[in-house]
Amino acid sequence: MVAVTKISNQGKMNLPAQIRREAGLENGGPVMVSVVDGEIRIRDLRQVLKDLQQQAKAVFADTGESVDRFIEERRAEANRDADPRP
């Protein structure tokens, strides 16, 4: 899908509804905007986070590391720091 649109004097641009639907973007939804090789890319933030989670899962799959383990370790560390006993 290709569409032509304009950028206003205030720097705003409207994305046509068909482009938003095709890209999986919803009205008012959070997006990530980046420039890659001179192209502006707009992605649904929830999809970006899902992709990152999948990548992290693949990287740490055989290490035994996990978000749950990390949180558990940080909580234990915080409890040790908060304990007034020497």
Distance bins in CASP14 RR format, pairs under 12 A and 6 or more apart:
PFRMAT RR
TARGET T0000
AUTHOR 0000-0000-0000
RMODE 2
METHOD distances of the structure
MODEL  1
1 15 0 0 0 0 0 1 0 0 0 0 0
1 16 0 0 0 0 1 0 0 0 0 0 0
1 17 0 0 0 0 0 1 0 0 0 0 0
1 18 1 0 0 1 0 0 0 0 0 0 0
1 19 1 0 1 0 0 0 0 0 0 0 0
1 20 0 0 0 0 0 1 0 0 0 0 0
1 21 0 0 0 0 1 0 0 0 0 0 0
1 22 1 0 1 0 0 0 0 0 0 0 0
1 23 0 0 0 0 1 0 0 0 0 0 0
1 24 0 0 0 0 0 1 0 0 0 0 0
2 16 0 0 0 0 0 1 0 0 0 0 0
2 18 0 0 0 0 0 1 0 0 0 0 0
2 19 0 0 0 0 1 0 0 0 0 0 0
2 22 0 0 0 0 0 1 0 0 0 0 0
3 13 0 0 0 0 0 1 0 0 0 0 0
3 14 0 0 0 0 1 0 0 0 0 0 0
3 15 0 0 0 0 1 0 0 0 0 0 0
3 16 1 0 1 0 0 0 0 0 0 0 0
3 17 0 0 0 0 1 0 0 0 0 0 0
3 18 1 0 0 1 0 0 0 0 0 0 0
3 19 1 0 1 0 0 0 0 0 0 0 0
3 20 0 0 0 0 0 1 0 0 0 0 0
3 21 0 0 0 0 0 1 0 0 0 0 0
3 22 0 0 0 0 1 0 0 0 0 0 0
3 23 0 0 0 0 0 1 0 0 0 0 0
4 13 0 0 0 0 0 1 0 0 0 0 0
4 14 0 0 0 0 0 1 0 0 0 0 0
4 15 0 0 0 0 0 1 0 0 0 0 0
4 16 0 0 0 0 1 0 0 0 0 0 0
4 19 0 0 0 0 0 1 0 0 0 0 0
5 11 0 0 0 0 0 1 0 0 0 0 0
5 12 0 0 0 0 0 1 0 0 0 0 0
5 13 1 0 1 0 0 0 0 0 0 0 0
5 14 1 0 1 0 0 0 0 0 0 0 0
5 15 1 0 0 1 0 0 0 0 0 0 0
5 16 1 0 0 1 0 0 0 0 0 0 0
5 17 0 0 0 0 0 1 0 0 0 0 0
5 18 0 0 0 0 0 1 0 0 0 0 0
5 19 0 0 0 0 1 0 0 0 0 0 0
5 20 0 0 0 0 0 1 0 0 0 0 0
5 40 0 0 0 0 0 1 0 0 0 0 0
6 12 0 0 0 0 1 0 0 0 0 0 0
6 13 1 0 0 1 0 0 0 0 0 0 0
6 14 0 0 0 0 1 0 0 0 0 0 0
6 15 0 0 0 0 0 1 0 0 0 0 0
6 16 0 0 0 0 0 1 0 0 0 0 0
7 13 1 0 1 0 0 0 0 0 0 0 0
7 14 0 0 0 0 1 0 0 0 0 0 0
7 15 0 0 0 0 0 1 0 0 0 0 0
7 40 0 0 0 0 0 1 0 0 0 0 0
8 14 0 0 0 0 1 0 0 0 0 0 0
13 19 0 0 0 0 0 1 0 0 0 0 0
13 33 0 0 0 0 0 1 0 0 0 0 0
13 40 0 0 0 0 1 0 0 0 0 0 0
13 42 0 0 0 0 0 1 0 0 0 0 0
14 20 0 0 0 0 1 0 0 0 0 0 0
14 27 0 0 0 0 0 1 0 0 0 0 0
15 21 0 0 0 0 0 1 0 0 0 0 0
15 22 0 0 0 0 0 1 0 0 0 0 0
15 23 0 0 0 0 1 0 0 0 0 0 0
15 24 0 0 0 0 0 1 0 0 0 0 0
15 25 1 0 0 1 0 0 0 0 0 0 0
15 26 0 0 0 0 0 1 0 0 0 0 0
15 27 0 0 0 0 0 1 0 0 0 0 0
15 28 0 0 0 0 0 1 0 0 0 0 0
15 29 0 0 0 0 0 1 0 0 0 0 0
15 31 0 0 0 0 1 0 0 0 0 0 0
15 33 0 0 0 0 0 1 0 0 0 0 0
15 40 0 0 0 0 0 1 0 0 0 0 0
15 42 1 0 0 1 0 0 0 0 0 0 0
16 22 0 0 0 0 1 0 0 0 0 0 0
16 23 0 0 0 0 0 1 0 0 0 0 0
16 25 0 0 0 0 0 1 0 0 0 0 0
17 23 0 0 0 0 0 1 0 0 0 0 0
17 24 0 0 0 0 0 1 0 0 0 0 0
17 25 0 0 0 0 1 0 0 0 0 0 0
17 26 0 0 0 0 0 1 0 0 0 0 0
17 27 0 0 0 0 1 0 0 0 0 0 0
18 24 0 0 0 0 0 1 0 0 0 0 0
18 25 0 0 0 0 0 1 0 0 0 0 0
19 25 0 0 0 0 1 0 0 0 0 0 0
19 42 0 0 0 0 1 0 0 0 0 0 0
20 26 1 0 0 1 0 0 0 0 0 0 0
20 27 1 0 0 1 0 0 0 0 0 0 0
20 28 0 0 0 0 0 1 0 0 0 0 0
20 29 0 0 0 0 1 0 0 0 0 0 0
20 31 0 0 0 0 1 0 0 0 0 0 0
20 42 0 0 0 0 1 0 0 0 0 0 0
20 44 0 0 0 0 1 0 0 0 0 0 0
21 27 0 0 0 0 0 1 0 0 0 0 0
21 44 0 0 0 0 0 1 0 0 0 0 0
22 42 0 0 0 0 0 1 0 0 0 0 0
22 44 0 0 0 0 0 1 0 0 0 0 0
23 29 0 0 0 0 0 1 0 0 0 0 0
23 31 0 0 0 0 1 0 0 0 0 0 0
23 32 0 0 0 0 0 1 0 0 0 0 0
23 41 0 0 0 0 1 0 0 0 0 0 0
23 42 1 0 0 1 0 0 0 0 0 0 0
23 43 1 0 0 1 0 0 0 0 0 0 0
23 44 1 0 0 1 0 0 0 0 0 0 0
23 47 0 0 0 0 1 0 0 0 0 0 0
24 31 0 0 0 0 1 0 0 0 0 0 0
24 42 0 0 0 0 0 1 0 0 0 0 0
24 43 0 0 0 0 1 0 0 0 0 0 0
24 44 1 0 1 0 0 0 0 0 0 0 0
24 45 0 0 0 0 0 1 0 0 0 0 0
24 46 0 0 0 0 1 0 0 0 0 0 0
24 47 1 0 0 1 0 0 0 0 0 0 0
25 31 1 0 0 1 0 0 0 0 0 0 0
25 32 0 0 0 0 0 1 0 0 0 0 0
25 33 0 0 0 0 0 1 0 0 0 0 0
25 41 0 0 0 0 0 1 0 0 0 0 0
25 42 1 0 0 1 0 0 0 0 0 0 0
25 43 0 0 0 0 1 0 0 0 0 0 0
25 44 1 0 1 0 0 0 0 0 0 0 0
25 45 0 0 0 0 1 0 0 0 0 0 0
25 46 0 0 0 0 0 1 0 0 0 0 0
25 47 0 0 0 0 1 0 0 0 0 0 0
25 48 0 0 0 0 0 1 0 0 0 0 0
26 44 1 0 0 1 0 0 0 0 0 0 0
26 45 0 0 0 0 0 1 0 0 0 0 0
26 46 0 0 0 0 1 0 0 0 0 0 0
26 47 0 0 0 0 0 1 0 0 0 0 0
27 44 0 0 0 0 0 1 0 0 0 0 0
28 44 0 0 0 0 0 1 0 0 0 0 0
28 45 0 0 0 0 0 1 0 0 0 0 0
29 42 0 0 0 0 0 1 0 0 0 0 0
29 43 0 0 0 0 0 1 0 0 0 0 0
29 44 1 0 0 1 0 0 0 0 0 0 0
29 45 1 0 0 1 0 0 0 0 0 0 0
29 46 0 0 0 0 1 0 0 0 0 0 0
29 47 0 0 0 0 0 1 0 0 0 0 0
30 42 0 0 0 0 0 1 0 0 0 0 0
30 43 0 0 0 0 0 1 0 0 0 0 0
30 44 1 0 0 1 0 0 0 0 0 0 0
30 45 1 1 0 0 0 0 0 0 0 0 0
30 46 1 0 0 1 0 0 0 0 0 0 0
30 47 0 0 0 0 0 1 0 0 0 0 0
30 48 0 0 0 0 1 0 0 0 0 0 0
30 49 0 0 0 0 1 0 0 0 0 0 0
31 40 0 0 0 0 0 1 0 0 0 0 0
31 41 0 0 0 0 1 0 0 0 0 0 0
31 42 1 0 1 0 0 0 0 0 0 0 0
31 43 1 0 0 1 0 0 0 0 0 0 0
31 44 1 0 0 1 0 0 0 0 0 0 0
31 45 1 0 1 0 0 0 0 0 0 0 0
31 46 0 0 0 0 1 0 0 0 0 0 0
31 47 0 0 0 0 1 0 0 0 0 0 0
31 48 0 0 0 0 1 0 0 0 0 0 0
31 49 0 0 0 0 0 1 0 0 0 0 0
32 40 0 0 0 0 0 1 0 0 0 0 0
32 41 0 0 0 0 1 0 0 0 0 0 0
32 42 1 0 0 1 0 0 0 0 0 0 0
32 43 1 0 1 0 0 0 0 0 0 0 0
32 44 1 0 0 1 0 0 0 0 0 0 0
32 45 1 0 1 0 0 0 0 0 0 0 0
32 46 0 0 0 0 1 0 0 0 0 0 0
32 47 0 0 0 0 1 0 0 0 0 0 0
32 48 1 0 1 0 0 0 0 0 0 0 0
32 49 0 0 0 0 1 0 0 0 0 0 0
32 51 0 0 0 0 0 1 0 0 0 0 0
32 52 0 0 0 0 0 1 0 0 0 0 0
33 39 0 0 0 0 0 1 0 0 0 0 0
33 40 1 0 0 1 0 0 0 0 0 0 0
33 41 1 0 0 1 0 0 0 0 0 0 0
33 42 1 0 1 0 0 0 0 0 0 0 0
33 43 0 0 0 0 1 0 0 0 0 0 0
33 44 0 0 0 0 0 1 0 0 0 0 0
33 45 0 0 0 0 1 0 0 0 0 0 0
33 48 0 0 0 0 0 1 0 0 0 0 0
34 40 1 0 0 1 0 0 0 0 0 0 0
34 41 1 0 1 0 0 0 0 0 0 0 0
34 42 0 0 0 0 1 0 0 0 0 0 0
34 43 1 0 0 1 0 0 0 0 0 0 0
34 45 0 0 0 0 0 1 0 0 0 0 0
34 48 0 0 0 0 1 0 0 0 0 0 0
35 41 1 0 0 1 0 0 0 0 0 0 0
35 42 0 0 0 0 0 1 0 0 0 0 0
36 42 0 0 0 0 0 1 0 0 0 0 0
36 43 0 0 0 0 0 1 0 0 0 0 0
41 47 0 0 0 0 0 1 0 0 0 0 0
41 48 0 0 0 0 0 1 0 0 0 0 0
42 48 0 0 0 0 0 1 0 0 0 0 0
43 49 0 0 0 0 0 1 0 0 0 0 0
43 50 0 0 0 0 0 1 0 0 0 0 0
43 51 0 0 0 0 1 0 0 0 0 0 0
43 52 0 0 0 0 0 1 0 0 0 0 0
44 50 0 0 0 0 1 0 0 0 0 0 0
44 51 0 0 0 0 0 1 0 0 0 0 0
45 51 0 0 0 0 0 1 0 0 0 0 0
45 52 0 0 0 0 0 1 0 0 0 0 0
46 52 0 0 0 0 0 1 0 0 0 0 0
46 53 0 0 0 0 0 1 0 0 0 0 0
47 53 0 0 0 0 0 1 0 0 0 0 0
47 54 0 0 0 0 0 1 0 0 0 0 0
48 54 0 0 0 0 0 1 0 0 0 0 0
48 55 0 0 0 0 0 1 0 0 0 0 0
49 55 0 0 0 0 0 1 0 0 0 0 0
49 56 0 0 0 0 0 1 0 0 0 0 0
50 56 0 0 0 0 0 1 0 0 0 0 0
50 57 0 0 0 0 0 1 0 0 0 0 0
51 57 0 0 0 0 0 1 0 0 0 0 0
51 58 0 0 0 0 0 1 0 0 0 0 0
52 58 0 0 0 0 0 1 0 0 0 0 0
52 59 0 0 0 0 0 1 0 0 0 0 0
52 67 0 0 0 0 0 1 0 0 0 0 0
53 59 0 0 0 0 0 1 0 0 0 0 0
53 60 0 0 0 0 0 1 0 0 0 0 0
53 66 0 0 0 0 0 1 0 0 0 0 0
53 67 0 0 0 0 1 0 0 0 0 0 0
54 60 0 0 0 0 0 1 0 0 0 0 0
54 61 0 0 0 0 0 1 0 0 0 0 0
55 61 0 0 0 0 0 1 0 0 0 0 0
56 63 0 0 0 0 0 1 0 0 0 0 0
56 65 0 0 0 0 1 0 0 0 0 0 0
56 66 0 0 0 0 1 0 0 0 0 0 0
56 67 0 0 0 0 1 0 0 0 0 0 0
56 70 0 0 0 0 0 1 0 0 0 0 0
57 63 0 0 0 0 0 1 0 0 0 0 0
57 64 0 0 0 0 0 1 0 0 0 0 0
57 65 0 0 0 0 0 1 0 0 0 0 0
57 66 0 0 0 0 1 0 0 0 0 0 0
57 67 0 0 0 0 1 0 0 0 0 0 0
59 65 0 0 0 0 1 0 0 0 0 0 0
59 66 0 0 0 0 0 1 0 0 0 0 0
60 66 1 0 0 1 0 0 0 0 0 0 0
60 67 0 0 0 0 1 0 0 0 0 0 0
60 68 0 0 0 0 0 1 0 0 0 0 0
60 69 0 0 0 0 1 0 0 0 0 0 0
60 70 0 0 0 0 1 0 0 0 0 0 0
63 69 0 0 0 0 1 0 0 0 0 0 0
63 70 0 0 0 0 0 1 0 0 0 0 0
64 70 0 0 0 0 0 1 0 0 0 0 0
65 71 0 0 0 0 0 1 0 0 0 0 0
65 72 0 0 0 0 0 1 0 0 0 0 0
65 73 0 0 0 0 0 1 0 0 0 0 0
66 72 0 0 0 0 1 0 0 0 0 0 0
66 73 0 0 0 0 0 1 0 0 0 0 0
67 73 0 0 0 0 0 1 0 0 0 0 0
67 74 0 0 0 0 0 1 0 0 0 0 0
68 74 0 0 0 0 0 1 0 0 0 0 0
68 75 0 0 0 0 0 1 0 0 0 0 0
69 75 0 0 0 0 0 1 0 0 0 0 0
69 76 0 0 0 0 0 1 0 0 0 0 0
70 76 0 0 0 0 0 1 0 0 0 0 0
70 77 0 0 0 0 0 1 0 0 0 0 0
71 77 0 0 0 0 0 1 0 0 0 0 0
71 78 0 0 0 0 0 1 0 0 0 0 0
72 78 0 0 0 0 0 1 0 0 0 0 0
72 79 0 0 0 0 0 1 0 0 0 0 0
73 79 0 0 0 0 0 1 0 0 0 0 0
73 80 0 0 0 0 0 1 0 0 0 0 0
74 80 0 0 0 0 0 1 0 0 0 0 0
74 81 0 0 0 0 0 1 0 0 0 0 0
75 81 0 0 0 0 0 1 0 0 0 0 0
75 82 0 0 0 0 0 1 0 0 0 0 0
76 82 0 0 0 0 0 1 0 0 0 0 0
76 83 0 0 0 0 0 1 0 0 0 0 0
77 83 0 0 0 0 0 1 0 0 0 0 0
79 85 0 0 0 0 0 1 0 0 0 0 0
80 86 0 0 0 0 0 1 0 0 0 0 0
END
